[in-house]
Amino acid sequence: MEKASEKESKSHLYMNMIVLIKEIANYIIPEDNTIRKGLGEIMGGKILKLRSEELLEQGEAKGKLEGKREERLDAIQNMMDLGLTKEQILRKYSLEEYEAALRSMPAKV
């Protein structure tokens, strides 16, 4: 597993190096220069997305969704604290969100 992880890490570094070289070439070599076309062909053309990058993107997306959910539950709890009725809250939020907000509220003494 360690070897696979190391290989994935190196692969990620190689891909980053390719992107960096292309960026430098775009800055230095004029667009109409034949060297630039050849460089693109040598570097492999299209850059493939690595599995680690896909997993990172999925994790970020999941985190954003969880963050939005928490924001919505906090908003519902604030509405409850302000004395809004269940019916008023359900105009904007779902029953599932309302019940989840109720479950996550600290018990009042």
N, C-alpha and C positions, 0 to 999 in steps of 0.2 A: 504494500500500500504506500509505503514511504517513497519507493522508486516511482510509482505512478504519480504521486503528488509532486515529486521533484520534476518529473518529465512535463507535467502540466504547467508547472511554474516556469520552466525554461521555455516552453512553447509560448506562453503568454509574453515573456520577455522578447522572444524573437518577433512576435507579431507587433509588439510596441516599437521595436527597432525598425521594422519595415515601414510602419506608419510615419515614424520620425524621419526616416530617409526620404520618403515621398514628400513630406512637408518641406524639407530642406530643398529638395529638387524643384518643387513648385516655386519656391522663393528665388532660387538661383538660376534655373534654366528657363529661358523663354518658352512660351507655349508652342511656338511654331518650329522649335528645334527638334531635329530627328533623334537626338540623344534622349530627349524626354520620353518619346514614344517607346524607345528600346528599353529604357529604365523601367517603365511600367510593365512591359512584358517580362523582363528579368525578375522583377519583384513578385511576380505571380498574379498580376492583375487584381482580381477581386480578393479582398481580405475576408477570410472566413471568420465567423464568430465562434469563439472557443466555448466549450461546455461550462467552464468556470465563469465566463462572462454572462452566459445565459442564466446560470444559477444566481449570480449576483443581481441581475436585473429582476429575476423572479422574486428574490428576497426583498429587494427595494420596493417592488410593486405591492407585495404582501404587507410590508411595513406601512406603506402609505394608506392602504385600505384599512388596516387596523387603527392607524392614527385617526382617520376620518370617522371611524366607528366610535372611537373613544370621545372625540369631539362632540359627536351627536348625542351620546349618552350624557356627557357633561352638560350640554345645553338643556336636555330634558330635565336633568336634576335641578338646574338653576331655575327652570320654569316652575318646577314643583315648589322649590324654596320660595319663589315669589308669589305662590298661591294660585297659579293657574289651574284650572280644572283638567281632569283627564280628557274630557271632550275637546277642550281648547288645544291641548297638546297634540291630540290625535289628528288634528287638522293638518299638521305639518309632518308629524312623525308616525311611523308604523306602530301597531300594537306590540309587535315583537321588540322594537327598540324601547318602547315605553316600559314593558315588563323587565327588560334587561337592565334598564336604568334603575328601576325599583329594587331589583335583586342586588345591584352593586352599591346601593346607598348604605352608609353606615347606620347601624341601629341606633335609634334615639333612646336616651335613658329617661 
